[in-house]
């Protein structure tokens, strides 16, 4: 007999994954070339050539025991030291290997943070729209995910709403910038104001409130925007990073956590993260790809591929009459649906073999997400389907 918790998770299974499976079903019926699957954020850009060459070099040069063996739960010390040095130079910080834990992607990082920090009933606040798995991650450790709103004209966090929702049970605030599903990048002014609120609330409640940044899209940015590093603005901060987007390596599950030097209970927290990494079954991040990322620091995918896709889709949809905030990062558009019922709207889109995800899945009804990490040719071919979808409602 299954546990009640897993039964609940099965019932509320991800709408994104469900749409992805629906896309495979439709491809069998209509042909893959005639199905326009914008459901899943699976990177389209190829990994940089240096990644492949580095893998070959490592396997040729290094001892198999070193490449494939166990190591400290935090990861290889030399790998963490190289990441710390790279980050110091980029953001003018003073980190070393002891500030870093290698993780099974950003998701693994968030889970070990919540395992380490949360007691039953503790609260984590995030902003809608948000990545739907956040609720499951927090629930895994008997915490509560509290939703604050965003300003729908630019998808920056509504900081007044945040302030009203911080209580003595607030253990942390989780932000995601560049954001999934909106592509919004939180400005330096937003981060500074957010840090000011958390500093005041810590004093008010005499508690530690941790600011966590989920940053797998940090390098997928356009038009010269900057992604502020929260470590420069708030002492009780942690960054969760993944190479899934910057190097197009989502299946390798490789990333890290950086803990700010100014964190309350830093040494104790790092010990806790190590234990959580082990007891949750991650044990340590994949050994080979720890070596790979240490040798390819600074390498990135060709972001112009995604920018070209963004511009084509955004310009076409807005000409059709869709309302959409132009994204500055990630590879998603989050337009308003043409009817209030975004779930029905996305069901109607399937009539034209368009697979899009309702905003309800991200805590923001009345919108839908398009994941444009697909080929440019596929987008061009799909434009006629969007024309038909718009005509269904706008005439």
C-alpha positions as CSV (number, residue, x, y, z in Angstrom):
1,X,0.0,0.0,0.0
2,X,1.4,3.4,-1.0
3,X,1.9,6.2,1.5
4,X,-0.7,8.9,1.7
5,X,1.9,11.5,0.9
6,X,2.9,9.8,-2.4
7,X,-0.7,9.2,-3.3
8,X,-1.3,13.0,-2.9
9,X,1.7,13.7,-5.1
10,X,0.5,11.3,-7.8
11,X,-2.9,13.1,-7.9
12,X,-1.3,16.5,-8.2
13,X,1.4,15.3,-10.7
14,X,3.1,18.1,-12.7
15,X,1.0,19.7,-15.4
16,X,4.2,20.3,-17.3
17,X,5.2,16.7,-17.4
18,X,1.6,15.7,-18.3
19,X,1.6,18.1,-21.3
20,X,5.0,16.7,-22.3
21,X,3.5,13.2,-22.3
22,X,0.5,14.4,-24.3
23,X,2.9,15.8,-26.9
24,X,4.5,12.4,-27.4
25,X,1.0,10.9,-27.9
26,X,0.1,13.5,-30.5
27,X,3.4,13.1,-32.3
28,X,2.5,9.4,-32.9
29,X,-0.9,10.5,-34.4
30,X,0.1,13.6,-36.4
31,X,3.9,13.2,-36.8
32,X,6.5,14.9,-34.7
33,X,7.0,17.7,-37.2
34,X,3.4,18.7,-36.9
35,X,3.2,18.9,-33.1
36,X,4.5,22.1,-31.5
37,X,5.6,21.1,-28.0
38,X,6.3,24.2,-25.8
39,X,5.7,22.4,-22.5
40,X,9.1,21.4,-21.1
41,X,12.2,23.6,-20.4
42,X,14.6,21.1,-22.0
43,X,17.5,23.1,-23.3
44,X,17.8,23.1,-27.1
45,X,21.2,24.8,-27.5
46,X,24.1,22.3,-27.8
47,X,26.6,22.1,-24.9
48,X,29.7,24.0,-25.7
49,X,32.3,21.9,-27.6
50,X,34.7,22.3,-24.7
51,X,32.5,20.2,-22.5
52,X,32.8,17.2,-24.8
53,X,36.5,17.7,-25.2
54,X,36.9,18.0,-21.4
55,X,35.1,14.8,-20.8
56,X,37.4,13.0,-23.1
57,X,40.5,14.6,-21.6
58,X,39.5,13.7,-18.0
59,X,38.7,10.1,-18.9
60,X,42.1,9.8,-20.7
61,X,44.2,11.6,-18.2
62,X,42.9,11.0,-14.7
63,X,42.8,8.0,-12.5
64,X,39.5,6.0,-12.6
65,X,39.5,6.0,-8.8
66,X,39.6,9.8,-8.9
67,X,37.0,10.2,-11.6
68,X,34.5,7.7,-10.4
69,X,35.2,7.3,-6.7
70,X,33.6,8.5,-3.5
71,X,34.6,11.8,-2.0
72,X,33.6,14.1,0.8
73,X,29.8,14.7,0.8
74,X,30.5,18.4,-0.1
75,X,32.3,17.3,-3.3
76,X,35.9,17.5,-4.3
77,X,37.8,20.2,-2.4
78,X,39.7,21.3,-5.5
79,X,36.5,21.6,-7.6
80,X,34.9,23.7,-4.9
81,X,38.0,25.9,-4.6
82,X,38.0,26.6,-8.3
83,X,34.3,27.5,-8.3
84,X,34.9,29.8,-5.3
85,X,37.8,31.5,-7.0
86,X,35.8,32.0,-10.2
87,X,32.8,33.4,-8.3
88,X,35.1,35.7,-6.2
89,X,36.5,37.3,-9.4
90,X,33.1,37.7,-11.0
91,X,31.2,39.2,-8.1
92,X,34.0,40.6,-5.8
93,X,33.4,38.1,-3.0
94,X,35.7,36.3,-0.5
95,X,34.6,32.7,-0.7
96,X,36.6,29.5,-0.4
97,X,35.8,25.8,-0.8
98,X,34.2,25.7,2.6
99,X,31.4,28.0,1.4
100,X,30.4,25.5,-1.3
101,X,28.6,22.2,-1.5
102,X,28.4,20.4,-4.8
103,X,24.8,19.1,-5.4
104,X,22.6,17.1,-7.7
105,X,21.5,20.2,-9.5
106,X,19.6,23.1,-8.0
107,X,16.7,20.9,-7.1
108,X,19.0,18.7,-5.0
109,X,20.4,21.8,-3.5
110,X,17.0,23.2,-2.4
111,X,16.0,19.9,-0.9
112,X,19.1,19.6,1.3
113,X,18.6,23.2,2.4
114,X,15.0,22.6,3.4
115,X,16.0,19.3,5.1
116,X,18.6,21.2,7.1
117,X,16.5,24.2,8.0
118,X,12.9,23.3,8.4
119,X,10.9,22.1,11.4
120,X,7.3,21.0,11.0
121,X,5.2,24.1,10.4
122,X,8.1,26.4,9.4
123,X,7.3,28.6,6.4
124,X,9.1,29.4,3.2
125,X,7.8,32.4,1.2
126,X,8.0,32.6,-2.6
127,X,6.5,34.8,-5.3
128,X,3.8,33.7,-7.8
129,X,4.2,32.8,-10.5
130,X,6.7,30.2,-9.3
131,X,8.1,26.8,-10.3
132,X,5.4,24.3,-9.1
133,X,7.8,21.8,-7.6
134,X,8.7,24.3,-4.8
135,X,5.6,23.4,-3.0
136,X,6.5,19.7,-3.1
137,X,10.1,20.4,-2.0
138,X,8.9,22.3,1.1
139,X,6.2,19.8,1.9
140,X,8.8,17.0,1.8
141,X,10.1,18.4,5.2
142,X,6.7,19.3,6.7
143,X,7.1,23.0,5.9
144,X,4.5,25.3,4.4
145,X,5.0,27.2,1.2
146,X,3.5,30.7,1.5
147,X,2.8,32.6,-1.7
148,X,3.4,36.3,-2.1
149,X,2.3,38.1,-5.3
150,X,4.2,39.7,-8.1
151,X,3.4,42.9,-9.9
152,X,1.8,41.6,-13.1
153,X,3.0,44.6,-15.2
154,X,6.7,43.5,-14.9
155,X,6.7,40.4,-12.7
156,X,8.9,42.0,-10.1
157,X,8.1,40.8,-6.6
158,X,5.4,42.7,-4.7
159,X,7.5,43.6,-1.6
160,X,4.5,45.0,0.3
161,X,2.8,41.7,0.1
162,X,5.9,39.9,1.1
163,X,6.3,42.1,4.2
164,X,2.8,41.4,5.3
165,X,3.3,37.6,5.1
166,X,6.5,37.3,7.1
167,X,5.8,35.9,10.5
168,X,7.8,34.4,13.4
169,X,7.5,31.0,11.5
170,X,9.2,32.4,8.4
171,X,12.4,30.4,7.9
172,X,13.2,31.7,4.5
173,X,12.3,33.5,1.2
174,X,13.0,31.7,-2.1
175,X,13.5,33.7,-5.2
176,X,14.0,32.6,-8.8
177,X,15.7,35.0,-11.1
178,X,15.7,34.8,-14.1
179,X,12.3,33.5,-13.4
180,X,10.5,30.4,-14.5
181,X,7.9,30.9,-16.0
182,X,8.1,34.6,-16.7
183,X,11.7,35.3,-17.8
184,X,11.7,38.3,-15.4
185,X,15.1,39.3,-13.9
186,X,14.8,40.8,-10.5
187,X,16.5,44.2,-10.5
188,X,19.3,45.4,-8.1
189,X,16.8,47.8,-6.6
190,X,14.4,44.9,-5.9
191,X,17.1,42.8,-4.3
192,X,18.3,45.7,-2.1
193,X,14.7,46.5,-1.0
194,X,14.0,42.8,-0.3
195,X,17.2,42.6,1.8
196,X,16.1,45.6,3.8
197,X,12.7,44.1,4.6
198,X,14.3,40.8,5.7
199,X,16.8,42.6,7.9
200,X,14.1,44.5,9.6
201,X,11.9,41.4,10.1
202,X,14.8,39.5,11.6
203,X,15.2,42.1,14.3
204,X,11.4,42.3,14.8
205,X,11.0,38.6,15.4
206,X,14.5,37.9,16.7
207,X,14.9,35.1,14.2
208,X,17.1,34.2,11.2
209,X,15.4,34.6,7.9
210,X,17.4,33.0,5.0
211,X,17.2,34.3,1.4
212,X,17.6,31.5,-1.1
213,X,18.2,32.2,-4.8
214,X,17.4,29.4,-7.3
215,X,19.5,30.4,-10.3
216,X,19.7,27.8,-13.1
217,X,19.0,30.5,-15.7
218,X,21.6,33.0,-14.5
219,X,23.6,33.0,-17.8
220,X,20.5,32.9,-20.0
221,X,19.9,36.7,-20.2
222,X,19.3,39.3,-23.0
223,X,19.6,42.9,-23.8
224,X,22.5,43.6,-21.4
225,X,20.5,43.0,-18.2
226,X,22.4,42.1,-15.0
227,X,21.4,39.4,-12.5
228,X,22.4,40.8,-9.1
229,X,24.2,38.3,-6.8
230,X,22.3,38.2,-3.5
231,X,25.5,37.4,-1.6
232,X,26.5,41.1,-2.1
233,X,23.3,42.4,-0.5
234,X,22.2,40.2,2.3
235,X,24.2,38.2,4.8
236,X,21.8,35.3,5.5
237,X,21.8,34.2,1.8
238,X,22.4,31.1,-0.1
239,X,22.6,30.6,-3.9
240,X,21.5,27.3,-5.6
241,X,23.0,26.9,-9.0
242,X,22.7,24.3,-11.8
243,X,24.7,23.8,-15.0
244,X,21.6,22.4,-16.7
245,X,20.9,25.6,-18.7
246,X,24.2,27.4,-18.9
247,X,26.0,24.3,-20.3
248,X,22.8,22.4,-21.5
249,X,23.4,19.5,-19.2
250,X,20.0,19.0,-17.5
251,X,20.3,15.2,-17.3
252,X,23.7,15.3,-15.6
253,X,22.3,16.7,-12.4
254,X,25.3,18.9,-11.5
255,X,25.2,22.1,-9.5
256,X,26.2,23.6,-6.2
257,X,25.1,25.7,-3.2
258,X,27.1,28.8,-2.1
259,X,26.6,29.9,1.5
260,X,27.4,33.5,2.4
261,X,30.2,34.1,4.8
262,X,27.8,36.3,6.8
263,X,25.3,33.5,7.4
264,X,24.0,32.9,11.0
265,X,25.3,29.6,12.3
266,X,27.5,29.1,9.1
267,X,29.6,26.2,10.3
268,X,26.6,24.4,11.8
269,X,24.6,24.9,8.6
270,X,27.4,23.6,6.4
271,X,27.6,20.5,8.6
272,X,23.9,20.0,8.3
273,X,23.9,20.3,4.5
274,X,26.5,17.6,4.3
275,X,24.5,15.3,6.5
276,X,21.3,16.1,4.5
277,X,23.2,15.4,1.2
278,X,24.0,11.9,2.6
279,X,20.7,10.9,4.3
280,X,18.5,12.1,1.4
281,X,20.4,9.6,-0.8
282,X,22.3,12.1,-3.0
283,X,25.5,11.3,-1.0
284,X,27.5,13.5,-3.3
285,X,27.1,15.2,-6.7
286,X,28.1,13.1,-9.8
287,X,31.9,12.7,-9.6
288,X,32.8,12.9,-13.3
289,X,30.8,16.1,-13.9
290,X,32.3,17.8,-10.9
291,X,35.6,17.4,-12.7
292,X,34.1,18.6,-15.9
293,X,32.5,21.8,-14.6
294,X,35.7,22.7,-12.8
295,X,37.6,22.7,-16.1
296,X,34.9,24.6,-18.0
297,X,34.2,27.5,-15.7
298,X,33.0,30.5,-17.8
299,X,31.9,28.4,-20.8
300,X,28.3,29.0,-21.9
301,X,25.8,27.9,-24.5
302,X,25.0,30.3,-27.4
303,X,22.4,32.5,-25.8
304,X,21.7,34.2,-29.1
305,X,19.8,31.0,-30.1
306,X,17.2,31.6,-27.4
307,X,17.1,35.4,-28.0
308,X,16.3,34.8,-31.7
309,X,13.5,32.5,-30.6
310,X,12.2,34.9,-28.1
311,X,12.1,37.8,-30.5
312,X,10.2,35.8,-33.2
313,X,7.6,34.5,-30.8
314,X,7.1,37.6,-28.8
315,X,6.7,39.8,-31.8
316,X,4.3,37.5,-33.5
317,X,2.1,36.9,-30.5
318,X,1.9,40.6,-29.6
319,X,0.9,41.4,-33.2
320,X,-1.9,38.8,-32.9
321,X,-3.2,40.6,-29.8
322,X,-1.7,38.7,-26.9
323,X,-0.6,40.7,-23.9
324,X,2.9,39.6,-22.7
325,X,5.7,41.1,-20.6
326,X,8.9,40.8,-22.7
327,X,11.3,38.4,-20.8
328,X,14.9,39.5,-20.1
329,X,16.1,36.0,-19.2
330,X,15.5,32.3,-19.2
331,X,13.6,30.8,-22.2
332,X,10.0,31.3,-21.4
333,X,7.1,33.6,-22.4
334,X,4.2,34.0,-20.0
335,X,1.4,35.7,-22.0
336,X,-2.1,36.3,-20.7
337,X,-4.6,33.7,-22.0
338,X,-7.3,35.0,-24.2
339,X,-10.0,33.8,-21.8
340,X,-10.1,33.8,-18.0
341,X,-9.9,30.0,-17.8
342,X,-6.3,29.3,-18.7
343,X,-6.7,25.5,-18.3
344,X,-9.4,25.5,-21.0
345,X,-7.4,27.8,-23.1
346,X,-4.5,25.3,-23.1
347,X,-6.8,22.5,-23.8
348,X,-8.2,24.4,-26.8
349,X,-4.6,25.0,-28.0
350,X,-4.2,21.2,-28.4
351,X,-6.8,21.4,-31.3
352,X,-4.0,23.0,-33.3
353,X,-1.3,20.7,-31.9
354,X,0.1,23.4,-29.6
355,X,1.3,22.2,-26.2
356,X,1.4,25.0,-23.7
357,X,1.2,25.0,-20.0
358,X,-1.6,26.9,-18.0
359,X,-0.5,29.6,-15.6
360,X,-2.5,27.8,-12.9
361,X,0.4,25.3,-12.7
362,X,2.6,28.2,-11.6
363,X,0.1,29.8,-9.1
364,X,-0.8,32.5,-11.6
365,X,-4.2,31.8,-13.4
366,X,-5.1,33.7,-16.5
367,X,-1.7,33.2,-18.2
368,X,0.1,30.4,-20.0
369,X,3.8,29.4,-20.4
370,X,5.6,28.9,-23.7
371,X,9.0,27.2,-23.4
372,X,10.8,28.4,-26.5
373,X,13.9,26.2,-26.1
374,X,13.1,24.5,-29.4
375,X,14.4,25.0,-32.9
376,X,13.8,28.2,-34.8
377,X,12.3,26.2,-37.7
378,X,9.8,24.6,-35.3
379,X,8.8,28.0,-34.1
380,X,8.4,29.4,-37.6
381,X,6.2,26.4,-38.5
382,X,4.1,26.8,-35.3
383,X,3.1,30.5,-36.0
384,X,0.1,29.5,-38.2
385,X,-1.2,27.4,-35.3
386,X,-1.0,30.4,-33.0
387,X,-2.8,32.4,-35.7
388,X,-5.7,29.8,-35.6
389,X,-5.7,29.8,-31.7
390,X,-6.0,33.6,-31.7
391,X,-8.7,33.6,-34.4
392,X,-10.7,31.2,-32.2
393,X,-11.2,33.9,-29.6
394,X,-10.4,37.2,-31.3
395,X,-12.0,36.5,-34.7
